[in-house]
Amino acid sequence: MDSKPTENEAPESARNKSIGENVPDQQRGGPGGNDRKRKWEVKGKLQHGSRGGDKKKNLGRRDHFREQLDRRGRNEAEQSKRRKIEEDGKKVDSVLPSAFSKDEIDAEERKPKRKVAVLLGYSGTGYKGMQIDTTQKTIEGDLFTAFVAAGAISKANADDPKKSSLVRCARTDKGVHAAGNVISLKLIIEDEDIVERINSHLSPQIRIWGIERTTGAFSCYQACDSRWYEYLIPSHSFLPPHPSSFLGKKLVELAEKASELEEYNKRQEEVAHFWPEVEENHIKPILETLDGSIRLLIEKALYEVDGIEEGGPRTTIRPKADKSQPTKTIENPNSEISQEAHALEEVKGEPSLDAPRQTTEAAKIEEARPGAEGDVKGTSSASDLNSETNPHYQTANAGGAGIQVSGVGGVVPLPDSTPEKKALEAAMKPLKKAYINARKSYRISPARIARLQEVLDRYLGTKNYHNYTTLKRFKDPSAKRHIKSFTIGEKPIMINGTEWLSLKVHGQSFMMHQIRKMVGMAALVVRCGCPTSRITESFKDVNLSIPRVPGLGLLLERPVFDSYNTHQAEKHGRERIDFNKYEQVIEDFKQREIYERIFREEEEGNYFNTFFTHIDNYKEPTFFYLTSGGIAATQDPTRGGKGKSKHQDKWNEIESEDDAEGGEE
């Protein structure tokens, strides 16, 4: 009797095909065949290659969209799940409009829907990004609500954006702005004043520039050829690290060790005078007015700092001193720093316990020093850190010294019992103000701008950006991206005494955090006097921890649709998708809702200074690739110079905690 194949056994013909027995060339993938990979069997199913049946390939955009999703089935499944939750008595909170009743839907006049491209701009402040989220405030959420309120989406489709085939061109992250972006969907656009009606239901932070009829198959994501982004950054970000900072000392030390001190000094020639002049003209006059004992404490905190200990929100900056009399520290578990405020949640570790008794007083004024992290917000008050309410509290030693807190804010206010407390606090304020004003007064030189442009030019062309995003390996084909241009604005922008630079990058597409890491790497190479060739080295099979600059300065300038405009719009008599016709109103909006917000938030939060301060005082070799020691100085010799070092793993692990919200910039 012939045996039948078991549940996990494929038919004989399938097994023959899997090993290539008696199978024509056309079926095996030979000449004229479509399948060029040997088939194999898993649980009775024929698979291809060796990747496994449940794994997807890294498909290109064209191949990806060939596999059409069962959108109707997916929508029905989601709606069924939502109804079940509601039937169980669990309330589903949604920021989208509530579903209309059947009577309201039946009473509404039926109007035709048209496939359109909606050109818009927005300020991302206060929003959780572009992509719609039913439980959080997003740009698309507000847009969809306005469409329904203006009658551009019927009541029958008001409960689900998927019914209108909504697609976005570029998904911006939390807090990122856009002067120009595009969404495509089906809208009712019979009324001539539909744009004005939609805008009347939007906040001033979001504006619709225009609505253009498109071809029926148009998808703004698929049709987009490339994207322009702008990044605004204060010019003082390109100042070298302060000589007393950890990185500032290592730059000189490793340059001397590599016999490259002369070359290093030449690359920093145009800014070599800055910090000495600040100390001589602005800091010393203040120090000379202080009492002798207080002056000694302040000078120790200003000029004898080792750097930030390896580690996170529980880090202090400690002065050099005798380690024989440790000062008690307390942890600050309640500190909360926003993503934008510190831009680096990457610092991680244990607090220092070996500062001498006298330096606890000096620590209070550490935030005045340019290498300290006192500008970070979120420090808990002293009342939040007493022995009764905080289990992590430890009483200061019997010597009566002040309390030192290893929290992100640096130090809590000194107790009233601290000797000369008022004098210390009074001395701190003018010093801090002097350093901030000195940074703001910096004006970048043409030579420094030329060096920055030389660095940006290293990004042009198709490169492997595996170091400029997360969870990408060197051999991953999707890590390769093409940059068309990366330029600096002709003239710096002056706002409230601070000079800003406008950096504009034009690329086909960008990965998560790629632009912010590109700007971060460029700024670090310039400010650290690093050879520009380090950019080229970062595209190779090496692992570098490149920090991302604050998202505050990033905005989507506009997407480009040249191919669609040339081949589809003209052929079918549709309007071109072009932001130039709205140029003046967009510029006014950028100035009012985007630029002013960026400048105001930086003025209040000092985010860029905080970001580079963390880098300059991170006491690990994570960023030694910026020194004359090169990439080898960063790598872990115990791993044979290959793979990520332990300190890189720690840095990247914490940095990746924020990646869940990320998307294509």
ChimeraX attribute file (.defattr): number of C-alpha atoms within 10 A of each C-alpha:
attribute: neighborCount
match mode: 1-to-1
recipient: residues
	/A:1	3
	/A:2	4
	/A:3	5
	/A:4	10
	/A:5	11
	/A:6	10
	/A:7	8
	/A:8	11
	/A:9	15
	/A:10	19
	/A:11	13
	/A:12	11
	/A:13	11
	/A:14	18
	/A:15	17
	/A:16	15
	/A:17	19
	/A:18	19
	/A:19	14
	/A:20	16
	/A:21	12
	/A:22	10
	/A:23	15
	/A:24	13
	/A:25	15
	/A:26	13
	/A:27	15
	/A:28	22
	/A:29	16
	/A:30	14
	/A:31	12
	/A:32	11
	/A:33	12
	/A:34	12
	/A:35	15
	/A:36	16
	/A:37	13
	/A:38	16
	/A:39	21
	/A:40	21
	/A:41	19
	/A:42	12
	/A:43	12
	/A:44	16
	/A:45	14
	/A:46	16
	/A:47	18
	/A:48	15
	/A:49	11
	/A:50	11
	/A:51	10
	/A:52	13
	/A:53	15
	/A:54	7
	/A:55	8
	/A:56	8
	/A:57	9
	/A:58	11
	/A:59	11
	/A:60	10
	/A:61	10
	/A:62	9
	/A:63	9
	/A:64	11
	/A:65	11
	/A:66	8
	/A:67	8
	/A:68	7
	/A:69	9
	/A:70	8
	/A:71	12
	/A:72	11
	/A:73	10
	/A:74	11
	/A:75	14
	/A:76	11
	/A:77	12
	/A:78	12
	/A:79	14
	/A:80	12
	/A:81	12
	/A:82	14
	/A:83	14
	/A:84	12
	/A:85	13
	/A:86	12
	/A:87	10
	/A:88	8
	/A:89	9
	/A:90	11
	/A:91	10
	/A:92	11
	/A:93	10
	/A:94	13
	/A:95	15
	/A:96	24
	/A:97	18
	/A:98	13
	/A:99	14
	/A:100	14
	/A:101	10
	/A:102	10
	/A:103	8
	/A:104	11
	/A:105	16
	/A:106	11
	/A:107	9
	/A:108	11
	/A:109	8
	/A:110	12
	/A:111	14
	/A:112	10
	/A:113	16
	/A:114	18
	/A:115	22
	/A:116	23
	/A:117	28
	/A:118	21
	/A:119	23
	/A:120	21
	/A:121	25
	/A:122	25
	/A:123	25
	/A:124	26
	/A:125	18
	/A:126	13
	/A:127	19
	/A:128	19
	/A:129	24
	/A:130	26
	/A:131	19
	/A:132	22
	/A:133	16
	/A:134	16
	/A:135	12
	/A:136	15
	/A:137	19
	/A:138	21
	/A:139	25
	/A:140	21
	/A:141	22
	/A:142	20
	/A:143	22
	/A:144	23
	/A:145	21
	/A:146	22
	/A:147	22
	/A:148	20
	/A:149	18
	/A:150	19
	/A:151	18
	/A:152	23
	/A:153	23
	/A:154	23
	/A:155	23
	/A:156	17
	/A:157	15
	/A:158	24
	/A:159	18
	/A:160	18
	/A:161	18
	/A:162	14
	/A:163	16
	/A:164	19
	/A:165	15
	/A:166	19
	/A:167	20
	/A:168	21
	/A:169	21
	/A:170	25
	/A:171	19
	/A:172	26
	/A:173	23
	/A:174	23
	/A:175	20
	/A:176	24
	/A:177	32
	/A:178	24
	/A:179	26
	/A:180	26
	/A:181	28
	/A:182	27
	/A:183	20
	/A:184	24
	/A:185	23
	/A:186	20
	/A:187	25
	/A:188	19
	/A:189	21
	/A:190	12
	/A:191	10
	/A:192	8
	/A:193	9
	/A:194	18
	/A:195	19
	/A:196	14
	/A:197	17
	/A:198	21
	/A:199	18
	/A:200	14
	/A:201	17
	/A:202	17
	/A:203	12
	/A:204	13
	/A:205	17
	/A:206	21
	/A:207	23
	/A:208	19
	/A:209	22
	/A:210	18
	/A:211	20
	/A:212	17
	/A:213	21
	/A:214	25
	/A:215	17
	/A:216	11
	/A:217	7
	/A:218	19
	/A:219	22
	/A:220	27
	/A:221	17
	/A:222	15
	/A:223	16
	/A:224	19
	/A:225	16
	/A:226	18
	/A:227	24
	/A:228	20
	/A:229	23
	/A:230	24
	/A:231	21
	/A:232	22
	/A:233	25
	/A:234	25
	/A:235	24
	/A:236	21
	/A:237	22
	/A:238	23
	/A:239	25
	/A:240	24
	/A:241	24
	/A:242	20
	/A:243	18
	/A:244	20
	/A:245	26
	/A:246	21
	/A:247	29
	/A:248	18
	/A:249	16
	/A:250	19
	/A:251	23
	/A:252	19
	/A:253	16
	/A:254	18
	/A:255	18
	/A:256	14
	/A:257	11
	/A:258	13
	/A:259	12
	/A:260	15
	/A:261	17
	/A:262	10
	/A:263	15
	/A:264	20
	/A:265	15
	/A:266	12
	/A:267	20
	/A:268	18
	/A:269	13
	/A:270	15
	/A:271	18
	/A:272	14
	/A:273	10
	/A:274	15
	/A:275	18
	/A:276	13
	/A:277	12
	/A:278	15
	/A:279	15
	/A:280	10
	/A:281	13
	/A:282	17
	/A:283	18
	/A:284	13
	/A:285	11
	/A:286	15
	/A:287	18
	/A:288	10
	/A:289	10
	/A:290	16
	/A:291	12
	/A:292	10
	/A:293	9
	/A:294	17
	/A:295	18
	/A:296	14
	/A:297	21
	/A:298	26
	/A:299	17
	/A:300	18
	/A:301	29
	/A:302	23
	/A:303	16
	/A:304	15
	/A:305	21
	/A:306	21
	/A:307	25
	/A:308	29
	/A:309	21
	/A:310	23
	/A:311	22
	/A:312	22
	/A:313	24
	/A:314	24
	/A:315	26
	/A:316	30
	/A:317	27
	/A:318	28
	/A:319	24
	/A:320	17
	/A:321	17
	/A:322	12
	/A:323	12
	/A:324	10
	/A:325	14
	/A:326	17
	/A:327	23
	/A:328	23
	/A:329	25
	/A:330	24
	/A:331	22
	/A:332	25
	/A:333	16
	/A:334	13
	/A:335	16
	/A:336	16
	/A:337	18
	/A:338	12
	/A:339	15
	/A:340	19
	/A:341	25
	/A:342	27
	/A:343	22
	/A:344	26
	/A:345	22
	/A:346	23
	/A:347	23
	/A:348	18
	/A:349	16
	/A:350	15
	/A:351	24
	/A:352	21
	/A:353	17
	/A:354	18
	/A:355	23
	/A:356	20
	/A:357	24
	/A:358	17
	/A:359	24
	/A:360	28
	/A:361	26
	/A:362	25
	/A:363	29
	/A:364	26
	/A:365	26
	/A:366	31
	/A:367	24
	/A:368	25
	/A:369	25
	/A:370	25
	/A:371	32
	/A:372	29
	/A:373	26
	/A:374	22
	/A:375	21
	/A:376	21
	/A:377	20
	/A:378	17
	/A:379	21
	/A:380	20
	/A:381	12
	/A:382	14
	/A:383	12
	/A:384	15
	/A:385	22
	/A:386	15
	/A:387	12
	/A:388	10
	/A:389	10
	/A:390	16
	/A:391	12
	/A:392	14
	/A:393	18
	/A:394	15
	/A:395	13
	/A:396	17
	/A:397	15
	/A:398	7
	/A:399	9
	/A:400	13
	/A:401	21
	/A:402	29
	/A:403	27
	/A:404	27
	/A:405	29
	/A:406	25
	/A:407	25
	/A:408	28
	/A:409	25
	/A:410	29
	/A:411	29
	/A:412	22
	/A:413	18
	/A:414	21
	/A:415	13
	/A:416	10
	/A:417	10
	/A:418	15
	/A:419	14
	/A:420	12
	/A:421	18
	/A:422	12
	/A:423	12
	/A:424	22
	/A:425	15
	/A:426	12
	/A:427	21
	/A:428	19
	/A:429	13
	/A:430	16
	/A:431	24
	/A:432	20
	/A:433	11
	/A:434	19
	/A:435	19
	/A:436	16
	/A:437	14
	/A:438	19
	/A:439	21
	/A:440	17
	/A:441	14
	/A:442	19
	/A:443	16
	/A:444	20
	/A:445	12
	/A:446	10
	/A:447	13
	/A:448	20
	/A:449	16
	/A:450	12
	/A:451	18
	/A:452	20
	/A:453	17
	/A:454	15
	/A:455	23
	/A:456	23
	/A:457	17
	/A:458	17
	/A:459	23
	/A:460	16
	/A:461	13
	/A:462	12
	/A:463	17
	/A:464	22
	/A:465	26
	/A:466	27
	/A:467	23
	/A:468	27
	/A:469	24
	/A:470	18
	/A:471	13
	/A:472	15
	/A:473	17
	/A:474	17
	/A:475	11
	/A:476	13
	/A:477	14
	/A:478	16
	/A:479	21
	/A:480	18
	/A:481	21
	/A:482	18
	/A:483	21
	/A:484	17
	/A:485	15
	/A:486	20
	/A:487	16
	/A:488	19
	/A:489	13
	/A:490	9
	/A:491	10
	/A:492	16
	/A:493	16
	/A:494	12
	/A:495	14
	/A:496	9
	/A:497	11
	/A:498	19
	/A:499	20
	/A:500	22
	/A:501	21
	/A:502	18
	/A:503	20
	/A:504	19
	/A:505	23
	/A:506	22
	/A:507	20
	/A:508	15
	/A:509	18
	/A:510	24
	/A:511	20
	/A:512	19
	/A:513	21
	/A:514	21
	/A:515	23
	/A:516	22
	/A:517	21
	/A:518	23
	/A:519	23
	/A:520	20
	/A:521	23
	/A:522	24
	/A:523	22
	/A:524	24
	/A:525	24
	/A:526	25
	/A:527	21
	/A:528	23
	/A:529	23
	/A:530	22
	/A:531	17
	/A:532	18
	/A:533	11
	/A:534	19
	/A:535	19
	/A:536	13
	/A:537	13
	/A:538	22
	/A:539	20
	/A:540	14
	/A:541	15
	/A:542	18
	/A:543	21
	/A:544	24
	/A:545	23
	/A:546	22
	/A:547	26
	/A:548	21
	/A:549	27
	/A:550	22
	/A:551	22
	/A:552	27
	/A:553	24
	/A:554	27
	/A:555	27
	/A:556	24
	/A:557	22
	/A:558	24
	/A:559	27
	/A:560	23
	/A:561	18
	/A:562	17
	/A:563	12
	/A:564	21
	/A:565	17
	/A:566	11
	/A:567	10
	/A:568	18
	/A:569	19
	/A:570	12
	/A:571	11
	/A:572	10
	/A:573	11
	/A:574	14
	/A:575	15
	/A:576	18
	/A:577	24
	/A:578	18
	/A:579	19
	/A:580	8
	/A:581	11
	/A:582	13
	/A:583	12
	/A:584	10
	/A:585	10
	/A:586	19
	/A:587	12
	/A:588	12
	/A:589	21
	/A:590	22
	/A:591	13
	/A:592	14
	/A:593	20
	/A:594	27
	/A:595	19
	/A:596	14
	/A:597	18
	/A:598	19
	/A:599	21
	/A:600	14
	/A:601	16
	/A:602	19
	/A:603	13
	/A:604	9
	/A:605	17
	/A:606	18
	/A:607	24
	/A:608	21
	/A:609	22
	/A:610	24
	/A:611	24
	/A:612	28
	/A:613	24
	/A:614	21
	/A:615	24
	/A:616	28
	/A:617	26
	/A:618	25
	/A:619	20
	/A:620	19
	/A:621	18
	/A:622	24
	/A:623	22
	/A:624	20
	/A:625	20
	/A:626	25
	/A:627	26
	/A:628	27
	/A:629	18
	/A:630	18
	/A:631	20
	/A:632	14
	/A:633	18
	/A:634	24
	/A:635	25
	/A:636	17
	/A:637	11
	/A:638	9
	/A:639	11
	/A:640	9
	/A:641	16
	/A:642	14
	/A:643	15
	/A:644	18
	/A:645	22
	/A:646	14
	/A:647	18
	/A:648	21
	/A:649	14
	/A:650	19
	/A:651	24
	/A:652	19
	/A:653	12
	/A:654	17
	/A:655	19
	/A:656	15
	/A:657	11
	/A:658	12
	/A:659	14
	/A:660	7
	/A:661	12
	/A:662	17
	/A:663	18
	/A:664	15
	/A:665	21
